[in-house]
Amino acid sequence: MAGLETILEKIAKDSDNHCADIIAAAQKEADAMREHAREQGRTAASAMLARTQTQADIIIKRANSSAQTIQSRAVLTEKVAIINEVLEQAATRIKELPDAEYAHAIKTLAVKYAKSESGIICLSKTDAARLPARFEEDLNASIAEKGGSLKMETTLQNPGGFILKYGDIEQNCTFEALIEAKKDELKDMINQILFG
């Protein structure tokens, strides 16, 4: 029976060895599969991270662009407000000139816009009161070279310039109208002075 036990022991030992080889091979294959899965996971994570980074970069660029646009609009709005304020202050400052300087400004504008015919210069009562007594005569002496003359009337309601009338034609020379007519040119000049 000793021979049978030896054979059985050998079979059991061979079986144990074979099982150990199968388990070792299975363990090796499982390790290889785990490593492959880890590598695939790292690759997928890297790809996902790259996609996420790209998307984050796009979002950041859009946000920066949007912020710059908003900032540019805010700066432009503020510049326009400042320029408009300067224009308003210019008209106010002209109206607040001392009487002699104000009369000179009115006369200079009237001579500039006068035509070579008889007309009417319409002023407000407030403006007419600020002019010297011989203003109409001095004005007509200055525009006589053009062959024209102007008669003063106080028909305007608001002070700040005048309106020239030649028959049915009116030339609005109020400070607001003159500034409005040259607004784009004045805005460019003010923009250069303030922000250039």
C-alpha positions in Angstrom: 0.0 0.0 0.0 3.0 2.1 0.4 3.2 2.4 -3.4 -0.4 3.5 -3.6 0.2 6.2 -1.0 3.3 7.4 -2.8 1.3 7.6 -6.0 -1.5 9.4 -4.3 0.9 11.8 -2.6 2.6 12.4 -6.0 -0.8 13.0 -7.6 -1.8 15.4 -4.7 1.5 17.1 -4.9 1.3 17.5 -8.7 -2.3 18.7 -8.3 -1.2 21.2 -5.7 1.7 22.4 -7.9 -0.6 22.6 -10.9 -3.2 24.5 -8.8 -0.5 26.8 -7.5 0.7 27.4 -11.1 -2.9 28.1 -12.2 -3.4 30.5 -9.3 -0.1 32.2 -9.9 -0.9 32.6 -13.6 -4.4 33.8 -12.7 -2.8 36.2 -10.2 -0.3 37.4 -12.8 -3.1 37.9 -15.3 -5.2 39.7 -12.7 -2.2 42.0 -11.9 -1.7 42.7 -15.6 -5.4 43.5 -16.0 -5.4 45.8 -12.9 -2.3 47.6 -14.3 -3.9 47.9 -17.7 -7.1 49.2 -16.1 -5.0 51.7 -14.0 -3.2 52.8 -17.2 -6.5 53.2 -19.0 -7.8 55.1 -16.0 -4.8 57.4 -16.0 -5.1 58.0 -19.8 -8.9 58.7 -19.4 -8.2 61.0 -16.5 -5.5 62.8 -18.4 -7.8 63.2 -21.4 -10.6 64.4 -19.2 -8.3 66.8 -17.4 -7.0 68.1 -20.8 -10.6 68.6 -22.0 -11.6 70.2 -18.7 -8.6 72.5 -18.9 -9.4 73.4 -22.5 -13.0 74.2 -21.5 -11.8 76.2 -18.5 -9.4 78.2 -20.7 -12.3 78.9 -23.2 -14.5 80.0 -20.3 -11.8 82.2 -18.8 -11.1 83.8 -22.3 -14.8 84.5 -22.8 -15.0 85.9 -19.3 -12.0 88.1 -19.8 -13.3 89.2 -23.2 -16.7 90.0 -21.7 -15.1 91.8 -18.8 -13.0 93.9 -21.2 -16.1 94.7 -23.3 -18.0 95.8 -20.2 -15.0 97.8 -19.0 -14.6 99.4 -22.4 -18.3 100.3 -22.5 -18.1 101.7 -19.0 -15.1 103.8 -19.9 -16.7 105.0 -23.1 -19.9 105.9 -21.3 -18.0 107.8 -18.7 -16.0 109.6 -21.4 -19.1 110.6 -23.2 -20.7 111.8 -20.0 -17.6 113.9 -19.2 -17.5 115.3 -22.7 -21.2 116.2 -22.6 -20.6 117.8 -19.2 -17.8 119.9 -20.6 -20.0 121.0 -23.5 -22.8 122.0 -21.0 -20.3 123.8 -18.8 -18.9 125.7 -21.9 -22.4 127.1 -22.7 -22.9 128.0 -19.0 -19.5 129.7 -18.7 -20.2 131.7 -21.9 -23.5 132.9 -20.4 -21.7 133.8 -17.1 -19.0 135.9 -18.7 -18.7 139.4 -17.5 -21.0 141.8 -19.4 -18.2 143.3 -21.5 -16.8 139.9 -22.6 -20.3 138.6 -23.2 -21.2 141.6 -25.4 -17.9 141.0 -27.3 -18.8 137.3 -27.8 -22.3 138.2 -29.1 -20.9 140.8 -31.4 -18.2 138.5 -32.8 -20.8 135.8 -33.5 -23.3 138.2 -35.0 -20.6 139.6 -37.4 -19.5 136.1 -38.3 -23.1 134.9 -39.2 -24.5 138.2 -40.5 -25.5 138.3 -44.2 -25.1 141.1 -46.7 -28.7 142.3 -46.3 -30.9 143.9 -43.6 -32.1 141.6 -40.9 -33.1 141.3 -37.2 -31.1 140.0 -34.3 -33.4 138.5 -31.7 -32.1 138.4 -28.1 -33.6 137.7 -24.7 -34.4 140.6 -22.5 -31.7 139.4 -20.1 -29.1 139.3 -22.8 -30.1 142.7 -24.2 -29.8 144.2 -20.7 -26.2 143.0 -20.5 -25.2 144.8 -23.8 -23.7 148.3 -23.8 -25.9 151.2 -24.9 -24.4 151.6 -28.3 -24.2 147.9 -29.1 -26.6 148.0 -32.1 -24.7 150.9 -33.7 -21.3 149.2 -33.1 -22.5 145.9 -34.5 -23.9 147.6 -37.6 -20.7 149.5 -38.1 -18.8 146.1 -38.0 -21.1 144.4 -40.5 -21.5 147.4 -42.9 -18.5 146.0 -44.8 -20.6 143.0 -45.7 -23.4 145.3 -46.9 -25.8 144.2 -44.2 -27.4 145.6 -41.1 -29.2 144.2 -38.0 -32.0 145.6 -35.9 -32.2 144.4 -32.3 -35.4 142.9 -30.9 -35.9 141.2 -27.6 -38.2 138.3 -28.5 -36.2 135.3 -27.3 -37.3 133.7 -24.0 -34.0 132.1 -22.9 -30.7 133.9 -22.6 -27.6 132.6 -24.3 -27.0 133.8 -27.8 -29.4 135.1 -30.5 -31.4 134.3 -33.6 -30.8 136.1 -36.9 -33.8 136.7 -39.1 -33.7 137.5 -42.8 -37.2 137.5 -44.0 -38.5 133.9 -43.6 -35.0 132.5 -43.0 -33.7 132.1 -39.4 -30.2 131.4 -38.3 -30.1 129.9 -34.7 -27.1 131.3 -33.0 -28.0 130.4 -29.5 -25.0 128.9 -27.7 -26.8 125.5 -27.3 -27.6 125.5 -31.1 -24.0 126.5 -32.1 -22.5 123.8 -29.8 -25.0 121.2 -31.1 -24.1 122.1 -34.7 -20.4 121.6 -34.0 -20.9 118.8 -31.4 -19.0 116.0 -33.2 -16.1 118.3 -33.9 -16.1 119.6 -30.4 -16.4 116.1 -28.9 -13.3 115.1 -30.9 -11.4 118.1 -29.7 -12.4 117.6 -26.0 -11.6 113.8 -26.3 -8.1 114.7 -27.6 -7.5 117.2 -24.8 -8.9 115.1 -22.0 -8.0 111.6 -23.0 -5.5 111.9 -25.9 
